[in-house]
Amino acid sequence: MAISNEQIERINALAAKNKTPEGLTAEEVEERKALRELYLDSVRASLRAQVESVKLVDEAGNDVTPEKLKKVQREKGMRE
């Protein structure tokens, strides 16, 4: 679930407007909340994808990836 550049720009615009004396309207506060959730979901998905693609190898070259992670990787077709 990726967030677009336009959505990030809107988050920044709302943040800037919030710092002005006029502040945000109730609708803008709700919009900001929804955009923040979308942004956080995007960050979480990206981090999860990075972690799930990790393979740990010790100094001797042995795969020491935890079994829980190997299971997830197998389910996603990333491992035999």
TAZIRA-V142446 format. One record per residue. PHI is phi in whole degrees, -180 to 180 (none if undefined). D_LAST is the distance of its C-alpha to the last C-alpha in Angstrom with 1 decimal. Layout:
phi:d_last
PHI:D_LAST
PHI:D_LAST
//
This chain:
phi:d_last
none:26.8
-89:28.5
-106:32.1
-83:34.4
-63:36.9
-63:39.7
-68:38.6
-65:38.4
-61:41.8
-66:43.1
-58:41.9
-65:43.7
-65:46.8
-66:47.0
-64:46.6
-66:49.5
-65:51.6
-63:51.1
-83:52.7
-83:55.8
-60:58.8
-73:58.2
70:54.7
-106:52.4
-78:53.4
-61:51.9
-66:49.9
-68:48.6
-63:47.6
-66:45.5
-62:44.0
-62:43.2
-62:41.5
-65:39.3
-67:38.4
-63:37.6
-63:35.2
-62:33.5
-63:33.3
-64:31.8
-61:29.2
-65:28.2
-64:28.1
-62:26.0
-63:23.4
-65:23.3
-64:22.9
-60:20.2
-62:18.1
-65:18.8
-65:18.0
-70:14.7
-96:13.6
-77:14.7
-126:13.1
-95:15.7
-129:16.5
-81:19.7
-63:22.5
-86:21.3
90:18.0
-86:16.0
-73:13.2
-117:15.3
-64:13.6
-58:14.9
-59:13.0
-60:14.4
-70:13.0
-60:9.4
-62:10.0
-61:11.4
-65:8.8
-64:6.3
-62:9.6
-95:10.2
74:7.3
-95:7.1
-141:3.8
-81:0.0
//
